[in-house]
């Protein structure tokens, strides 16, 4: 194999390596984006549950107060 062929082979291998690094970076970026999306969804779900609990507590307190008033 002459020098020119070796150079072409090395360039081709370097090109493949560059493509693999690029694909790895794209995959990692997608994973990070997915993780952030999941964290946002989880946070919204927690907020929604907390709000629903607060509404339920308010309803229960209101019902209890009405019951006490009716008894009195």
N, C-alpha and C positions, 0 to 999 in steps of 0.2 A: 504494500500500500504506500503510495507516494505521499508527500507532504500535503498536496492539495486535497487529496481524498481524506486524509486525516483531519484537515481543517474543516472540510465540509461535514464530516461525521461529528466532530466536536461542536460545530455550530448547530447542527440538527439536534444533538443531545441537549445543548444549552437551551434551545428553543422549547424542547419538550419540558425541561425543568422549569422554565419561565411559565409555561402554560399551567403546569401543575401547581406552582406557587400561586399563580393568579386564581385558579379554581379554589384552592384552599382558602385564600383570603375572601373570596366571594361566599364560600360556604360558612366561614366564621362570621362574616357580616350578617348573613341571613339568620344564623343561630342567635346572634346578639339581638337582632331586631325581633325575632320570635320571642325571646326571653323577655324583652321589654314589653311586648304586647301582652304576654301572659301575665306579667306583673301588673300592668295597667288593668287588665280584666279582673284579676284577683282583688286588687285594691277597690275597684268599683263594686265588686260583689260584697266585700266586707262593709263598705259604706252603706250599701243598700240594706244589708242585713241589720246593721246597727240602727238605721233609720226605721226599719220595720219593727224592730224590738221596741224602740222608743214610742212609736205610734201604738203598739200593743199595750205597753205599760200605761200610756195616757188613757187609752180606752178602758182598761181595767180599773184605773183610779177613778175615772169618771163614773163607771158603773157602780163601784163601791160607794162613792159619795152619794149617788142617787138612792142606792139601797138604804143607806143610813138615814137619809132625809125621809124616805118613805116610812121607815120604821119609827122615826121620832115623832 
